[in-house]
Amino acid sequence: MSPRLADLYEATQRGFYLHVSADVDEKPRRLTGPHVRYPPDLVRRQVRGRALIALIVDTLGQVEPNSIDMVEVPDSGLMVPLYHMILASTFAPGRVRGHPVRTLTQLAIDLVPGTPRAPSWRRNSRTALSPW
């Protein structure tokens, strides 16, 4: 097969063939996206831990929605917020010989809730009663 025809064939297969992140020259990496939105109950309970998520990043750096698999999550209440965070994220695609490829990868996310805040009426009443 001529080199030009082989390149053309390889280019058409890149969009369909699935690579594993261990086998690509450059692994996919998250570039932008929102933080995980913690449900109030999980903030109050201070649920924390590491989530491990398997997903497929396409050649344009988008996650294929049906590929998301929550392998490990510290609390089931975080599954929907993690799903939304991943879908709203942009990734650099995996690359083989400089070309973007569909890549199956895993993403580890350390989850730490924000500090629970007192209700605003309590903060205001403390401020109003404070002699300082």
QUIHUFEN-V399492 format. One record per pair of residues at least 4 apart in sequence whose C-alpha atoms are under 7 Angstrom apart, sorted by sequence separation. I is the first residue (numbers start at 1). J is the second residue. If there is no record, write none. Layout:
# QUIHUFEN-V399492
i=I j=J
i=I j=J
This chain:
# QUIHUFEN-V399492
i=1 j=5
i=2 j=6
i=3 j=7
i=4 j=8
i=5 j=9
i=6 j=10
i=7 j=11
i=8 j=12
i=9 j=13
i=10 j=14
i=13 j=17
i=19 j=23
i=20 j=24
i=38 j=42
i=39 j=43
i=40 j=44
i=41 j=45
i=42 j=46
i=43 j=47
i=57 j=61
i=58 j=62
i=78 j=82
i=79 j=83
i=80 j=84
i=81 j=85
i=82 j=86
i=83 j=87
i=84 j=88
i=85 j=89
i=95 j=99
i=96 j=100
i=118 j=122
i=119 j=123
i=120 j=124
i=121 j=125
i=122 j=126
i=123 j=127
i=124 j=128
i=125 j=129
i=126 j=130
i=1 j=6
i=19 j=24
i=38 j=43
i=42 j=47
i=57 j=62
i=58 j=63
i=95 j=100
i=96 j=101
i=118 j=123
i=21 j=27
i=57 j=63
i=58 j=64
i=94 j=100
i=95 j=101
i=56 j=63
i=57 j=64
i=93 j=100
i=94 j=101
i=55 j=63
i=56 j=64
i=93 j=101
i=94 j=102
i=94 j=103
i=56 j=67
i=55 j=67
i=55 j=68
i=54 j=68
i=55 j=69
i=53 j=68
i=54 j=69
i=53 j=69
i=54 j=70
i=53 j=70
i=54 j=71
i=52 j=70
i=53 j=71
i=52 j=71
i=53 j=72
i=52 j=72
i=51 j=72
i=52 j=73
i=51 j=73
i=65 j=87
i=50 j=73
i=51 j=74
i=50 j=74
i=63 j=87
i=49 j=74
i=48 j=74
i=62 j=90
i=61 j=90
i=62 j=91
i=61 j=91
i=61 j=92
i=61 j=93
i=60 j=93
i=59 j=93
i=58 j=93
i=57 j=93
i=59 j=100
i=59 j=101
i=38 j=81
i=58 j=101
i=59 j=102
i=15 j=59
i=37 j=81
i=58 j=102
i=36 j=81
i=57 j=102
i=58 j=103
i=36 j=82
i=56 j=102
i=57 j=103
i=56 j=103
i=57 j=104
i=56 j=104
i=36 j=85
i=55 j=104
i=56 j=105
i=35 j=85
i=55 j=105
i=34 j=85
i=54 j=105
i=55 j=106
i=33 j=85
i=54 j=106
i=53 j=106
i=54 j=107
i=34 j=88
i=52 j=106
i=53 j=107
i=33 j=88
i=34 j=89
i=52 j=107
i=53 j=108
i=33 j=89
i=52 j=108
i=32 j=89
i=33 j=90
i=51 j=108
i=52 j=109
i=32 j=90
i=50 j=108
i=51 j=109
i=30 j=89
i=31 j=90
i=50 j=109
i=51 j=110
i=30 j=90
i=31 j=91
i=50 j=110
i=30 j=91
i=31 j=92
i=49 j=110
i=50 j=111
i=29 j=91
i=30 j=92
i=49 j=111
i=28 j=91
i=29 j=92
i=48 j=111
i=49 j=112
i=28 j=92
i=48 j=112
i=28 j=93
i=48 j=113
i=28 j=94
i=47 j=113
i=27 j=94
i=46 j=113
i=26 j=94
i=27 j=95
i=26 j=95
i=24 j=94
i=25 j=95
i=26 j=96
i=43 j=113
i=24 j=95
i=25 j=96
i=43 j=114
i=24 j=96
i=25 j=97
i=44 j=116
i=43 j=116
i=38 j=113
i=21 j=103
i=19 j=102
i=20 j=103
i=21 j=104
i=18 j=102
i=19 j=103
i=20 j=104
i=21 j=105
i=17 j=102
i=18 j=103
i=19 j=104
i=20 j=105
i=15 j=101
i=18 j=104
i=14 j=101
i=15 j=102
i=14 j=102
